[in-house]
Amino acid sequence: MTADWLVCANCAGRVSEGRCAVCRAELARLRATRGGWGPLGGPAGLVALLLALVAVALLVTRPA
């Protein structure tokens, strides 16, 4: 998520520009929460991981 579309109520500028302390604090908060998913890349990565686990489980339980 980027802050390009957010407008600061304190200075009426774009939050992405970081004009005031409120803007800069919000930018820091957005940057801190943006990378929460790590290498999985969000919900799509979780779905791919789940499908891979199901495929491995099917291969393991398959009769020889």
Predicted model as a PDB file, atoms N, CA, C, CB and O in Angstrom, pLDDT in the B-factor column:
MODEL        1                                                                  
ATOM      1  N   MET A   1       0.834  -1.184   0.000  1.00 50.00           N  
ATOM      2  CA  MET A   1       0.000   0.000   0.000  1.00 50.00           C  
ATOM      3  C   MET A   1       0.877   1.244   0.000  1.00 50.00           C  
ATOM      4  CB  MET A   1      -0.948   0.000   1.210  1.00 50.00           C  
ATOM      5  O   MET A   1       1.800   1.377   0.803  1.00 50.00           O  
ATOM      6  N   THR A   2       0.572   2.131  -0.899  1.00 58.00           N  
ATOM      7  CA  THR A   2       1.303   3.387  -0.920  1.00 58.00           C  
ATOM      8  C   THR A   2       0.411   4.502  -0.387  1.00 58.00           C  
ATOM      9  CB  THR A   2       1.797   3.713  -2.348  1.00 58.00           C  
ATOM     10  O   THR A   2      -0.811   4.361  -0.331  1.00 58.00           O  
ATOM     11  N   ALA A   3       1.015   5.577  -0.007  1.00 61.00           N  
ATOM     12  CA  ALA A   3       0.276   6.706   0.543  1.00 61.00           C  
ATOM     13  C   ALA A   3       0.051   7.784  -0.500  1.00 61.00           C  
ATOM     14  CB  ALA A   3       1.009   7.286   1.736  1.00 61.00           C  
ATOM     15  O   ALA A   3      -0.156   8.941  -0.134  1.00 61.00           O  
ATOM     16  N   ASP A   4       0.082   7.451  -1.790  1.00 73.00           N  
ATOM     17  CA  ASP A   4      -0.066   8.445  -2.850  1.00 73.00           C  
ATOM     18  C   ASP A   4      -1.432   9.119  -2.829  1.00 73.00           C  
ATOM     19  CB  ASP A   4       0.159   7.800  -4.197  1.00 73.00           C  
ATOM     20  O   ASP A   4      -1.536  10.303  -3.149  1.00 73.00           O  
ATOM     21  N   TRP A   5      -2.448   8.412  -2.469  1.00 80.00           N  
ATOM     22  CA  TRP A   5      -3.807   8.948  -2.509  1.00 80.00           C  
ATOM     23  C   TRP A   5      -4.262   9.522  -1.167  1.00 80.00           C  
ATOM     24  CB  TRP A   5      -4.766   7.870  -2.945  1.00 80.00           C  
ATOM     25  O   TRP A   5      -5.346  10.100  -1.082  1.00 80.00           O  
ATOM     26  N   LEU A   6      -3.456   9.373  -0.126  1.00 84.00           N  
ATOM     27  CA  LEU A   6      -3.837   9.878   1.198  1.00 84.00           C  
ATOM     28  C   LEU A   6      -3.528  11.372   1.314  1.00 84.00           C  
ATOM     29  CB  LEU A   6      -3.103   9.093   2.312  1.00 84.00           C  
ATOM     30  O   LEU A   6      -2.463  11.831   0.901  1.00 84.00           O  
ATOM     31  N   VAL A   7      -4.469  12.115   1.877  1.00 89.00           N  
ATOM     32  CA  VAL A   7      -4.291  13.547   2.103  1.00 89.00           C  
ATOM     33  C   VAL A   7      -4.240  13.783   3.598  1.00 89.00           C  
ATOM     34  CB  VAL A   7      -5.433  14.382   1.441  1.00 89.00           C  
ATOM     35  O   VAL A   7      -5.087  13.282   4.338  1.00 89.00           O  
ATOM     36  N   CYS A   8      -3.270  14.530   4.042  1.00 88.00           N  
ATOM     37  CA  CYS A   8      -3.067  14.809   5.460  1.00 88.00           C  
ATOM     38  C   CYS A   8      -4.088  15.844   5.945  1.00 88.00           C  
ATOM     39  CB  CYS A   8      -1.624  15.308   5.716  1.00 88.00           C  
ATOM     40  O   CYS A   8      -4.291  16.873   5.302  1.00 88.00           O  
ATOM     41  N   ALA A   9      -4.720  15.564   7.074  1.00 88.00           N  
ATOM     42  CA  ALA A   9      -5.666  16.511   7.661  1.00 88.00           C  
ATOM     43  C   ALA A   9      -4.940  17.665   8.346  1.00 88.00           C  
ATOM     44  CB  ALA A   9      -6.580  15.798   8.661  1.00 88.00           C  
ATOM     45  O   ALA A   9      -5.544  18.703   8.619  1.00 88.00           O  
ATOM     46  N   ASN A  10      -3.674  17.494   8.620  1.00 91.00           N  
ATOM     47  CA  ASN A  10      -2.910  18.533   9.309  1.00 91.00           C  
ATOM     48  C   ASN A  10      -2.406  19.610   8.347  1.00 91.00           C  
ATOM     49  CB  ASN A  10      -1.733  17.910  10.047  1.00 91.00           C  
ATOM     50  O   ASN A  10      -2.552  20.801   8.621  1.00 91.00           O  
ATOM     51  N   CYS A  11      -1.817  19.202   7.228  1.00 92.00           N  
ATOM     52  CA  CYS A  11      -1.224  20.175   6.309  1.00 92.00           C  
ATOM     53  C   CYS A  11      -1.908  20.214   4.939  1.00 92.00           C  
ATOM     54  CB  CYS A  11       0.237  19.868   6.126  1.00 92.00           C  
ATOM     55  O   CYS A  11      -1.549  21.041   4.101  1.00 92.00           O  
ATOM     56  N   ALA A  12      -2.886  19.335   4.700  1.00 90.00           N  
ATOM     57  CA  ALA A  12      -3.640  19.248   3.444  1.00 90.00           C  
ATOM     58  C   ALA A  12      -2.766  18.881   2.247  1.00 90.00           C  
ATOM     59  CB  ALA A  12      -4.333  20.561   3.172  1.00 90.00           C  
ATOM     60  O   ALA A  12      -3.156  19.115   1.103  1.00 90.00           O  
ATOM     61  N   GLY A  13      -1.606  18.318   2.498  1.00 89.00           N  
ATOM     62  CA  GLY A  13      -0.738  17.847   1.418  1.00 89.00           C  
ATOM     63  C   GLY A  13      -0.822  16.328   1.310  1.00 89.00           C  
ATOM     64  O   GLY A  13      -1.438  15.663   2.143  1.00 89.00           O  
ATOM     65  N   ARG A  14      -0.201  15.806   0.287  1.00 89.00           N  
ATOM     66  CA  ARG A  14      -0.149  14.346   0.146  1.00 89.00           C  
ATOM     67  C   ARG A  14       0.729  13.759   1.241  1.00 89.00           C  
ATOM     68  CB  ARG A  14       0.385  13.939  -1.257  1.00 89.00           C  
ATOM     69  O   ARG A  14       1.794  14.292   1.552  1.00 89.00           O  
ATOM     70  N   VAL A  15       0.273  12.665   1.815  1.00 87.00           N  
ATOM     71  CA  VAL A  15       1.049  12.013   2.869  1.00 87.00           C  
ATOM     72  C   VAL A  15       2.380  11.512   2.311  1.00 87.00           C  
ATOM     73  CB  VAL A  15       0.251  10.843   3.491  1.00 87.00           C  
ATOM     74  O   VAL A  15       3.389  11.496   3.017  1.00 87.00           O  
ATOM     75  N   SER A  16       2.379  11.103   1.043  1.00 85.00           N  
ATOM     76  CA  SER A  16       3.602  10.587   0.431  1.00 85.00           C  
ATOM     77  C   SER A  16       4.701  11.645   0.336  1.00 85.00           C  
ATOM     78  CB  SER A  16       3.298  10.046  -0.949  1.00 85.00           C  
ATOM     79  O   SER A  16       5.878  11.303   0.228  1.00 85.00           O  
ATOM     80  N   GLU A  17       4.332  12.914   0.375  1.00 88.00           N  
ATOM     81  CA  GLU A  17       5.339  13.987   0.336  1.00 88.00           C  
ATOM     82  C   GLU A  17       5.983  14.213   1.695  1.00 88.00           C  
ATOM     83  CB  GLU A  17       4.708  15.288  -0.150  1.00 88.00           C  
ATOM     84  O   GLU A  17       7.104  14.717   1.762  1.00 88.00           O  
ATOM     85  N   GLY A  18       5.311  13.855   2.768  1.00 87.00           N  
ATOM     86  CA  GLY A  18       5.876  13.994   4.107  1.00 87.00           C  
ATOM     87  C   GLY A  18       6.148  15.426   4.522  1.00 87.00           C  
ATOM     88  O   GLY A  18       7.208  15.713   5.079  1.00 87.00           O  
ATOM     89  N   ARG A  19       5.227  16.320   4.268  1.00 91.00           N  
ATOM     90  CA  ARG A  19       5.430  17.745   4.561  1.00 91.00           C  
ATOM     91  C   ARG A  19       5.527  18.051   6.052  1.00 91.00           C  
ATOM     92  CB  ARG A  19       4.307  18.548   3.965  1.00 91.00           C  
ATOM     93  O   ARG A  19       6.349  18.870   6.461  1.00 91.00           O  
ATOM     94  N   CYS A  20       4.705  17.407   6.860  1.00 93.00           N  
ATOM     95  CA  CYS A  20       4.676  17.729   8.296  1.00 93.00           C  
ATOM     96  C   CYS A  20       4.994  16.480   9.119  1.00 93.00           C  
ATOM     97  CB  CYS A  20       3.289  18.307   8.705  1.00 93.00           C  
ATOM     98  O   CYS A  20       5.193  15.395   8.573  1.00 93.00           O  
ATOM     99  N   ALA A  21       5.038  16.650  10.419  1.00 93.00           N  
ATOM    100  CA  ALA A  21       5.354  15.531  11.308  1.00 93.00           C  
ATOM    101  C   ALA A  21       4.278  14.458  11.269  1.00 93.00           C  
ATOM    102  CB  ALA A  21       5.534  16.024  12.733  1.00 93.00           C  
ATOM    103  O   ALA A  21       4.582  13.274  11.414  1.00 93.00           O  
ATOM    104  N   VAL A  22       3.031  14.853  11.078  1.00 92.00           N  
ATOM    105  CA  VAL A  22       1.933  13.875  10.996  1.00 92.00           C  
ATOM    106  C   VAL A  22       2.089  13.014   9.750  1.00 92.00           C  
ATOM    107  CB  VAL A  22       0.557  14.589  10.983  1.00 92.00           C  
ATOM    108  O   VAL A  22       1.924  11.795   9.807  1.00 92.00           O  
ATOM    109  N   CYS A  23       2.405  13.648   8.628  1.00 89.00           N  
ATOM    110  CA  CYS A  23       2.641  12.906   7.377  1.00 89.00           C  
ATOM    111  C   CYS A  23       3.802  11.921   7.534  1.00 89.00           C  
ATOM    112  CB  CYS A  23       2.934  13.885   6.215  1.00 89.00           C  
ATOM    113  O   CYS A  23       3.701  10.758   7.144  1.00 89.00           O  
ATOM    114  N   ARG A  24       4.885  12.398   8.102  1.00 90.00           N  
ATOM    115  CA  ARG A  24       6.064  11.536   8.255  1.00 90.00           C  
ATOM    116  C   ARG A  24       5.780  10.370   9.188  1.00 90.00           C  
ATOM    117  CB  ARG A  24       7.252  12.345   8.780  1.00 90.00           C  
ATOM    118  O   ARG A  24       6.274   9.266   8.959  1.00 90.00           O  
ATOM    119  N   ALA A  25       4.998  10.591  10.232  1.00 91.00           N  
ATOM    120  CA  ALA A  25       4.650   9.504  11.155  1.00 91.00           C  
ATOM    121  C   ALA A  25       3.779   8.461  10.457  1.00 91.00           C  
ATOM    122  CB  ALA A  25       3.921  10.060  12.397  1.00 91.00           C  
ATOM    123  O   ALA A  25       3.964   7.259  10.649  1.00 91.00           O  
ATOM    124  N   GLU A  26       2.840   8.924   9.654  1.00 88.00           N  
ATOM    125  CA  GLU A  26       1.972   7.985   8.926  1.00 88.00           C  
ATOM    126  C   GLU A  26       2.771   7.205   7.889  1.00 88.00           C  
ATOM    127  CB  GLU A  26       0.811   8.736   8.241  1.00 88.00           C  
ATOM    128  O   GLU A  26       2.549   6.007   7.712  1.00 88.00           O  
ATOM    129  N   LEU A  27       3.695   7.867   7.206  1.00 86.00           N  
ATOM    130  CA  LEU A  27       4.556   7.163   6.251  1.00 86.00           C  
ATOM    131  C   LEU A  27       5.378   6.088   6.941  1.00 86.00           C  
ATOM    132  CB  LEU A  27       5.482   8.149   5.538  1.00 86.00           C  
ATOM    133  O   LEU A  27       5.521   4.983   6.417  1.00 86.00           O  
ATOM    134  N   ALA A  28       5.915   6.399   8.104  1.00 87.00           N  
ATOM    135  CA  ALA A  28       6.697   5.421   8.855  1.00 87.00           C  
ATOM    136  C   ALA A  28       5.835   4.244   9.272  1.00 87.00           C  
ATOM    137  CB  ALA A  28       7.331   6.070  10.083  1.00 87.00           C  
ATOM    138  O   ALA A  28       6.280   3.097   9.224  1.00 87.00           O  
ATOM    139  N   ARG A  29       4.593   4.523   9.685  1.00 86.00           N  
ATOM    140  CA  ARG A  29       3.684   3.438  10.081  1.00 86.00           C  
ATOM    141  C   ARG A  29       3.323   2.562   8.889  1.00 86.00           C  
ATOM    142  CB  ARG A  29       2.407   4.011  10.715  1.00 86.00           C  
ATOM    143  O   ARG A  29       3.284   1.337   9.011  1.00 86.00           O  
ATOM    144  N   LEU A  30       3.058   3.176   7.735  1.00 82.00           N  
ATOM    145  CA  LEU A  30       2.728   2.405   6.542  1.00 82.00           C  
ATOM    146  C   LEU A  30       3.900   1.537   6.094  1.00 82.00           C  
ATOM    147  CB  LEU A  30       2.308   3.338   5.414  1.00 82.00           C  
ATOM    148  O   LEU A  30       3.709   0.388   5.695  1.00 82.00           O  
ATOM    149  N   ARG A  31       5.097   2.080   6.158  1.00 80.00           N  
ATOM    150  CA  ARG A  31       6.280   1.304   5.758  1.00 80.00           C  
ATOM    151  C   ARG A  31       6.548   0.156   6.713  1.00 80.00           C  
ATOM    152  CB  ARG A  31       7.505   2.206   5.686  1.00 80.00           C  
ATOM    153  O   ARG A  31       7.007  -0.906   6.291  1.00 80.00           O  
ATOM    154  N   ALA A  32       6.268   0.353   7.994  1.00 78.00           N  
ATOM    155  CA  ALA A  32       6.496  -0.703   8.981  1.00 78.00           C  
ATOM    156  C   ALA A  32       5.502  -1.843   8.816  1.00 78.00           C  
ATOM    157  CB  ALA A  32       6.405  -0.136  10.395  1.00 78.00           C  
ATOM    158  O   ALA A  32       5.853  -3.001   9.046  1.00 78.00           O  
ATOM    159  N   THR A  33       4.277  -1.541   8.423  1.00 74.00           N  
ATOM    160  CA  THR A  33       3.264  -2.590   8.294  1.00 74.00           C  
ATOM    161  C   THR A  33       3.213  -3.197   6.903  1.00 74.00           C  
ATOM    162  CB  THR A  33       1.911  -2.040   8.644  1.00 74.00           C  
ATOM    163  O   THR A  33       2.594  -4.245   6.715  1.00 74.00           O  
ATOM    164  N   ARG A  34       3.849  -2.565   5.924  1.00 67.00           N  
ATOM    165  CA  ARG A  34       3.776  -3.053   4.551  1.00 67.00           C  
ATOM    166  C   ARG A  34       4.438  -4.414   4.382  1.00 67.00           C  
ATOM    167  CB  ARG A  34       4.419  -2.057   3.616  1.00 67.00           C  
ATOM    168  O   ARG A  34       3.891  -5.268   3.684  1.00 67.00           O  
ATOM    169  N   GLY A  35       5.586  -4.645   4.992  1.00 59.00           N  
ATOM    170  CA  GLY A  35       6.334  -5.877   4.784  1.00 59.00           C  
ATOM    171  C   GLY A  35       5.967  -7.000   5.727  1.00 59.00           C  
ATOM    172  O   GLY A  35       6.799  -7.871   5.981  1.00 59.00           O  
ATOM    173  N   GLY A  36       4.765  -7.017   6.253  1.00 57.00           N  
ATOM    174  CA  GLY A  36       4.367  -8.007   7.246  1.00 57.00           C  
ATOM    175  C   GLY A  36       4.264  -9.435   6.732  1.00 57.00           C  
ATOM    176  O   GLY A  36       4.357 -10.379   7.516  1.00 57.00           O  
ATOM    177  N   TRP A  37       4.073  -9.608   5.436  1.00 57.00           N  
ATOM    178  CA  TRP A  37       3.887 -10.962   4.898  1.00 57.00           C  
ATOM    179  C   TRP A  37       5.204 -11.681   4.626  1.00 57.00           C  
ATOM    180  CB  TRP A  37       3.079 -10.902   3.623  1.00 57.00           C  
ATOM    181  O   TRP A  37       5.219 -12.904   4.490  1.00 57.00           O  
ATOM    182  N   GLY A  38       6.281 -10.959   4.545  1.00 60.00           N  
ATOM    183  CA  GLY A  38       7.562 -11.593   4.295  1.00 60.00           C  
ATOM    184  C   GLY A  38       7.661 -12.133   2.888  1.00 60.00           C  
ATOM    185  O   GLY A  38       7.112 -11.538   1.960  1.00 60.00           O  
ATOM    186  N   PRO A  39       8.347 -13.244   2.707  1.00 60.00           N  
ATOM    187  CA  PRO A  39       8.576 -13.769   1.363  1.00 60.00           C  
ATOM    188  C   PRO A  39       7.341 -14.402   0.718  1.00 60.00           C  
ATOM    189  CB  PRO A  39       9.673 -14.779   1.411  1.00 60.00           C  
ATOM    190  O   PRO A  39       7.364 -14.685  -0.479  1.00 60.00           O  
ATOM    191  N   LEU A  40       6.258 -14.632   1.480  1.00 59.00           N  
ATOM    192  CA  LEU A  40       5.079 -15.265   0.894  1.00 59.00           C  
ATOM    193  C   LEU A  40       4.347 -14.339  -0.062  1.00 59.00           C  
ATOM    194  CB  LEU A  40       4.136 -15.718   1.984  1.00 59.00           C  
ATOM    195  O   LEU A  40       3.666 -14.812  -0.971  1.00 59.00           O  
ATOM    196  N   GLY A  41       4.469 -13.053   0.120  1.00 64.00           N  
ATOM    197  CA  GLY A  41       3.879 -12.117  -0.819  1.00 64.00           C  
ATOM    198  C   GLY A  41       2.392 -11.909  -0.641  1.00 64.00           C  
ATOM    199  O   GLY A  41       1.738 -11.451  -1.578  1.00 64.00           O  
ATOM    200  N   GLY A  42       1.832 -12.216   0.488  1.00 70.00           N  
ATOM    201  CA  GLY A  42       0.422 -11.944   0.752  1.00 70.00           C  
ATOM    202  C   GLY A  42      -0.444 -13.174   0.610  1.00 70.00           C  
ATOM    203  O   GLY A  42       0.056 -14.299   0.640  1.00 70.00           O  
ATOM    204  N   PRO A  43      -1.736 -12.967   0.455  1.00 78.00           N  
ATOM    205  CA  PRO A  43      -2.689 -14.084   0.373  1.00 78.00           C  
ATOM    206  C   PRO A  43      -2.440 -15.008  -0.813  1.00 78.00           C  
ATOM    207  CB  PRO A  43      -4.093 -13.547   0.293  1.00 78.00           C  
ATOM    208  O   PRO A  43      -2.666 -16.214  -0.709  1.00 78.00           O  
ATOM    209  N   ALA A  44      -1.982 -14.471  -1.931  1.00 79.00           N  
ATOM    210  CA  ALA A  44      -1.704 -15.325  -3.088  1.00 79.00           C  
ATOM    211  C   ALA A  44      -0.587 -16.321  -2.777  1.00 79.00           C  
ATOM    212  CB  ALA A  44      -1.324 -14.468  -4.310  1.00 79.00           C  
ATOM    213  O   ALA A  44      -0.635 -17.469  -3.218  1.00 79.00           O  
ATOM    214  N   GLY A  45       0.399 -15.890  -2.031  1.00 80.00           N  
ATOM    215  CA  GLY A  45       1.475 -16.793  -1.627  1.00 80.00           C  
ATOM    216  C   GLY A  45       0.976 -17.878  -0.690  1.00 80.00           C  
ATOM    217  O   GLY A  45       1.423 -19.023  -0.768  1.00 80.00           O  
ATOM    218  N   LEU A  46       0.055 -17.526   0.191  1.00 83.00           N  
ATOM    219  CA  LEU A  46      -0.511 -18.537   1.091  1.00 83.00           C  
ATOM    220  C   LEU A  46      -1.323 -19.577   0.329  1.00 83.00           C  
ATOM    221  CB  LEU A  46      -1.388 -17.871   2.149  1.00 83.00           C  
ATOM    222  O   LEU A  46      -1.269 -20.764   0.649  1.00 83.00           O  
ATOM    223  N   VAL A  47      -2.068 -19.140  -0.668  1.00 88.00           N  
ATOM    224  CA  VAL A  47      -2.845 -20.083  -1.486  1.00 88.00           C  
ATOM    225  C   VAL A  47      -1.902 -21.010  -2.243  1.00 88.00           C  
ATOM    226  CB  VAL A  47      -3.770 -19.324  -2.479  1.00 88.00           C  
ATOM    227  O   VAL A  47      -2.147 -22.214  -2.319  1.00 88.00           O  
ATOM    228  N   ALA A  48      -0.833 -20.464  -2.801  1.00 89.00           N  
ATOM    229  CA  ALA A  48       0.137 -21.292  -3.521  1.00 89.00           C  
ATOM    230  C   ALA A  48       0.796 -22.304  -2.586  1.00 89.00           C  
ATOM    231  CB  ALA A  48       1.207 -20.410  -4.181  1.00 89.00           C  
ATOM    232  O   ALA A  48       1.009 -23.456  -2.964  1.00 89.00           O  
ATOM    233  N   LEU A  49       1.115 -21.875  -1.373  1.00 89.00           N  
ATOM    234  CA  LEU A  49       1.701 -22.780  -0.399  1.00 89.00           C  
ATOM    235  C   LEU A  49       0.729 -23.897  -0.021  1.00 89.00           C  
ATOM    236  CB  LEU A  49       2.125 -22.009   0.843  1.00 89.00           C  
ATOM    237  O   LEU A  49       1.128 -25.055   0.102  1.00 89.00           O  
ATOM    238  N   LEU A  50      -0.532 -23.551   0.162  1.00 93.00           N  
ATOM    239  CA  LEU A  50      -1.543 -24.555   0.486  1.00 93.00           C  
ATOM    240  C   LEU A  50      -1.702 -25.561  -0.647  1.00 93.00           C  
ATOM    241  CB  LEU A  50      -2.884 -23.883   0.783  1.00 93.00           C  
ATOM    242  O   LEU A  50      -1.804 -26.761  -0.394  1.00 93.00           O  
ATOM    243  N   LEU A  51      -1.725 -25.093  -1.880  1.00 95.00           N  
ATOM    244  CA  LEU A  51      -1.834 -26.010  -3.026  1.00 95.00           C  
ATOM    245  C   LEU A  51      -0.615 -26.920  -3.128  1.00 95.00           C  
ATOM    246  CB  LEU A  51      -2.003 -25.218  -4.330  1.00 95.00           C  
ATOM    247  O   LEU A  51      -0.750 -28.097  -3.464  1.00 95.00           O  
ATOM    248  N   ALA A  52       0.553 -26.398  -2.849  1.00 95.00           N  
ATOM    249  CA  ALA A  52       1.761 -27.223  -2.880  1.00 95.00           C  
ATOM    250  C   ALA A  52       1.705 -28.300  -1.796  1.00 95.00           C  
ATOM    251  CB  ALA A  52       3.017 -26.348  -2.699  1.00 95.00           C  
ATOM    252  O   ALA A  52       2.091 -29.444  -2.035  1.00 95.00           O  
ATOM    253  N   LEU A  53       1.231 -27.939  -0.619  1.00 95.00           N  
ATOM    254  CA  LEU A  53       1.113 -28.930   0.457  1.00 95.00           C  
ATOM    255  C   LEU A  53       0.100 -30.015   0.110  1.00 95.00           C  
ATOM    256  CB  LEU A  53       0.711 -28.248   1.766  1.00 95.00           C  
ATOM    257  O   LEU A  53       0.329 -31.187   0.409  1.00 95.00           O  
ATOM    258  N   VAL A  54      -1.009 -29.647  -0.513  1.00 96.00           N  
ATOM    259  CA  VAL A  54      -1.997 -30.637  -0.934  1.00 96.00           C  
ATOM    260  C   VAL A  54      -1.400 -31.565  -1.990  1.00 96.00           C  
ATOM    261  CB  VAL A  54      -3.263 -29.943  -1.481  1.00 96.00           C  
ATOM    262  O   VAL A  54      -1.630 -32.774  -1.950  1.00 96.00           O  
ATOM    263  N   ALA A  55      -0.644 -31.019  -2.924  1.00 95.00           N  
ATOM    264  CA  ALA A  55      -0.018 -31.846  -3.960  1.00 95.00           C  
ATOM    265  C   ALA A  55       0.983 -32.832  -3.355  1.00 95.00           C  
ATOM    266  CB  ALA A  55       0.683 -30.957  -4.997  1.00 95.00           C  
ATOM    267  O   ALA A  55       1.036 -33.991  -3.765  1.00 95.00           O  
ATOM    268  N   VAL A  56       1.765 -32.381  -2.394  1.00 95.00           N  
ATOM    269  CA  VAL A  56       2.723 -33.272  -1.739  1.00 95.00           C  
ATOM    270  C   VAL A  56       1.980 -34.352  -0.958  1.00 95.00           C  
ATOM    271  CB  VAL A  56       3.661 -32.475  -0.801  1.00 95.00           C  
ATOM    272  O   VAL A  56       2.389 -35.513  -0.971  1.00 95.00           O  
ATOM    273  N   ALA A  57       0.908 -33.991  -0.288  1.00 94.00           N  
ATOM    274  CA  ALA A  57       0.131 -34.977   0.472  1.00 94.00           C  
ATOM    275  C   ALA A  57      -0.481 -36.012  -0.458  1.00 94.00           C  
ATOM    276  CB  ALA A  57      -0.972 -34.285   1.290  1.00 94.00           C  
ATOM    277  O   ALA A  57      -0.525 -37.193  -0.112  1.00 94.00           O  
ATOM    278  N   LEU A  58      -0.950 -35.607  -1.616  1.00 94.00           N  
ATOM    279  CA  LEU A  58      -1.500 -36.565  -2.565  1.00 94.00           C  
ATOM    280  C   LEU A  58      -0.426 -37.499  -3.112  1.00 94.00           C  
ATOM    281  CB  LEU A  58      -2.184 -35.835  -3.707  1.00 94.00           C  
ATOM    282  O   LEU A  58      -0.680 -38.686  -3.315  1.00 94.00           O  
ATOM    283  N   LEU A  59       0.762 -36.974  -3.351  1.00 93.00           N  
ATOM    284  CA  LEU A  59       1.844 -37.833  -3.843  1.00 93.00           C  
ATOM    285  C   LEU A  59       2.299 -38.838  -2.782  1.00 93.00           C  
ATOM    286  CB  LEU A  59       3.030 -36.979  -4.290  1.00 93.00           C  
ATOM    287  O   LEU A  59       2.633 -39.977  -3.108  1.00 93.00           O  
ATOM    288  N   VAL A  60       2.314 -38.421  -1.532  1.00 93.00           N  
ATOM    289  CA  VAL A  60       2.762 -39.301  -0.464  1.00 93.00           C  
ATOM    290  C   VAL A  60       1.755 -40.412  -0.206  1.00 93.00           C  
ATOM    291  CB  VAL A  60       3.004 -38.507   0.810  1.00 93.00           C  
ATOM    292  O   VAL A  60       2.143 -41.550   0.056  1.00 93.00           O  
ATOM    293  N   THR A  61       0.476 -40.097  -0.276  1.00 91.00           N  
ATOM    294  CA  THR A  61      -0.553 -41.098   0.025  1.00 91.00           C  
ATOM    295  C   THR A  61      -0.921 -41.964  -1.179  1.00 91.00           C  
ATOM    296  CB  THR A  61      -1.793 -40.413   0.543  1.00 91.00           C  
ATOM    297  O   THR A  61      -1.724 -42.888  -1.051  1.00 91.00           O  
ATOM    298  N   ARG A  62      -0.354 -41.680  -2.327  1.00 85.00           N  
ATOM    299  CA  ARG A  62      -0.629 -42.465  -3.527  1.00 85.00           C  
ATOM    300  C   ARG A  62      -0.059 -43.874  -3.410  1.00 85.00           C  
ATOM    301  CB  ARG A  62      -0.055 -41.770  -4.758  1.00 85.00           C  
ATOM    302  O   ARG A  62       1.085 -44.045  -2.988  1.00 85.00           O  
ATOM    303  N   PRO A  63      -0.843 -44.882  -3.778  1.00 80.00           N  
ATOM    304  CA  PRO A  63      -0.299 -46.249  -3.699  1.00 80.00           C  
ATOM    305  C   PRO A  63       0.855 -46.478  -4.682  1.00 80.00           C  
ATOM    306  CB  PRO A  63      -1.409 -47.266  -3.969  1.00 80.00           C  
ATOM    307  O   PRO A  63       0.885 -45.905  -5.771  1.00 80.00           O  
ATOM    308  N   ALA A  64       1.783 -47.313  -4.280  1.00 68.00           N  
ATOM    309  CA  ALA A  64       2.988 -47.524  -5.082  1.00 68.00           C  
ATOM    310  C   ALA A  64       2.769 -48.406  -6.264  1.00 68.00           C  
ATOM    311  CB  ALA A  64       4.059 -48.100  -4.252  1.00 68.00           C  
ATOM    312  O   ALA A  64       3.703 -48.665  -7.024  1.00 68.00           O  
TER     313      ALA A  64                                                      
ENDMDL                                                                          
END                                                                             
